[in-house]
Amino acid sequence: MTSESQQPQQPEATGPNGNRKPLLSVRNLKMHFPVVKGLMRRTVGYTKAVDDVSFDVYPGETYGLVGESGCGKTSIGRCITRILEPTAGTILYDQGDGRPVDIANLRNRDMRPYRSELRMIFQDPFSSLNPRLPVLEIIGEVLKVNGIADGAELEARVRDMLRKVGLRAEYLRRYPHAFSGGERQRIGVARALASNPKLVVCDEAVSALDVSIQAQTINLLQDLQDEFDLTYVFVAHDLSVVEHISDRIGVMYVGKLVETGTVDDVFSRPRHPYTEALLSAVPKADPALRDAGKRIRLPGEVADPSDPPPGCYFHPRCAYAKERCRTEEPQMREIAPGHSAKCHFAHELDLKGVVAAETASR
Amino acid sequence: MTADGRNDPTGHQSSGPATPETGVGELSDPDVLGHAAPSVDIAGGEDEMAMLGQWKLMWIRFKRHRLAMVGVVLVAFFYFLAIFAEFLSPQSPHDYNRHYPYAPPQRLHLFLRDGDQLRFRPHVYGYTSTVDPASFRRTFAIDDDQIIPVRLLPQGPEYRMWNLIPMSRRLFGPVEPGAPMFLLGADRLGRDLLTRIVYGARVSMTIGLVGVAFSLIIGIIMGGISGYFGGVADNIIQRTIEFLQSIPQIPLWMGLAAAIPQGTDPLLVYFLITVILSVLGWTGLARVVRGRFYSLKTEDFVIAARVDGCSSLRIIMRHMVPSFLSHIIATVTLAVPTMIIAETSLSFLGLGLRPPVVSWGVLLQAAQSVQVIANFPWLLLPGLGVFFAVLGFNFLGDGLRDAADPYATG
């Protein structure tokens, strides 16, 4: 973060959260995976899953990360929870005493005190629960390992947690196979929240559930957010879900954050052509609005993150691309207060958002 | 949640009167919460299933596997023979009788005709032997007139059970000690084949277990290193395995077995043979272990354990190993018959165990020539022992493999 061209970006100097200090401050985060080939496992290149991403997450809010599959949003979530070790960049986490700790550059061992504060809810409720452990031990593991509770106290806390996620406390001796997908995801939520965390990364937390269960789970998450004063980083590809739950969102394309702002701003007035295209693909539940916006079909394929195009990564597919886009990579610029986009023409373009029937009522 | 879908956040355009916030409010209502998890009320019968751990679930699945139960019975039978060989066999394996070389099998008769009455009196008929003056070959014929009574728990010569407990009664035998009773025939020295097959089970059935135990230890260590750490170590170990697997097995075993000097203590030979068998046996197991580590490393629940803050050791021991232990047990069970066959082949070729050790392979050595087989086919009977033992293990292993992952669907 010392290089001149990569000035630490300040996407939201002032935001809806005023001058509150961010809980999590991601700066110039990079996660590059080596591409190995051949018998000798030579590194022939890097897949830039996350490339120079910066954003802030404020306490108590839900920050949504959206984008297509493979755009690196899950990798960001995994860097924050340190499942992955970031290649470069910093993730400053405010532990509450005014001395933020850079969890991107901690050694695995030094990460352990923060494990109970930074938690994760997984996508797949089936593979994320160890089928060989009863619910008590699945949820209680974090309490036991971090020395938070043990024995009877641990059991009491797990019971309490089960009740909070809407499951019966008596189920704690059951094994995961006795539960349905939605119930399993509740167990996953209980596991993430058992240690009283500050930040929870929800990695596609509802994508594997069917729609009615999705709604329940999202309501549960919002309910618990209020109760425990939680901050969520909500990774999802489903824009409707993200719109519903998030306060602010970041849109990602091929490892880069292309636009960030409040949900209302981004949805009603997108500043990046990719966001516009994404929004146009959202299915509209109201038949009256069916013809309100034409769906934008992007030509071509998503760029290969190990071999991205020059200039703006989006230019080969962008309807508004000009010569400048082919050569010069745009920087993240604040277009309106709290609303930034990574496009040379963010000011000039008049992009279509979604008709804000619901957002207007917010 | 509700039929009109007004709390459905996925319909982002929904313009109903309810805002999403009311959905949140509703959820704290206990009534709705109960509603939110409708399938929570599992029927009483399944209630018990819900509390069962993986081993109990495996057992339930395993019990349904008919062939596996046949396998269990077979394997249990042979191990029962092996454990109680002294008591179950009618003689000592080294008792010989120079009057009855190659005596053919006798039939065991339970009833004796006494006038008009049938009486329960187990017996076998004795032999009359004639010697062909030209070839000096002795031929036996069953002689209906010689009745050799047989009983349960007869008094016989003293022996020591497991080399410890002095005993004099065996399960069954002729009432008169030393009377000829060869239910499965006799070998060249007039030794009872039944006795020797029972004793042979002891060596043949255990050599598989011991050999697999060695393979398992090497295999788990090598496979674990290979799978958990990956990288260079993985590369080296995998290439070594490929190298070992590309060597033809039998010649390698023969070469190694030939290196055991003649006159080595039989027990040491037994040990060395198992080591030789496991030199190649571990490779398959190491691959299985490595594969399991690899697939589990990226499994969500293992990552979840890392997010929980578990140490590497705890992740391996508590979250990974229990997940593939059952698969390892199944693989091991399927590896045992290979070992049994290997021991039999080596001993048959005269490179494995040698007399006076009694194993099925050693016994089959006596049946090497066509002439012997043609004249005294009962000498092939130890092969049946091998056959059923291997079959039993394979059935058992199949059943275990199917039951190994009780969470797999279908």
Interface residues (C-beta under 8 A of the other chain):
Chain A: R41 T81 I83 M111 R112 R115 S116 R119 M120 F122 Q123 D124 S127 S128 L129 N130 P131 R132 P134 E141 V142 V145 N146 G166 L167 R168 Y171 R173 R174 Y175 H177 A178 S180 G182 E183 R186 R191 V211 S212 Q214 A215 Q216 I218 N219 L220 Q222 D223 D226 D238 L239 S240 V241 E243 H244 I245 V282 K284 A285 D286 L289 V354 V355 A357 E358 S361 R362
Chain B: M1 G5 N7 D8 P9 T10 G11 H12 Q13 S14 S15 T19 P20 G23 V24 E26 L27 S28 L33 A36 A37 S39 V40 I42 E46 M49 A50 M51 L52 G53 Q54 L57 G231 N235 E299 D300 F301 I303 A304 A305 R306 V307 D308 G309 C310 R314 H319 P322 S323 P406 Y407
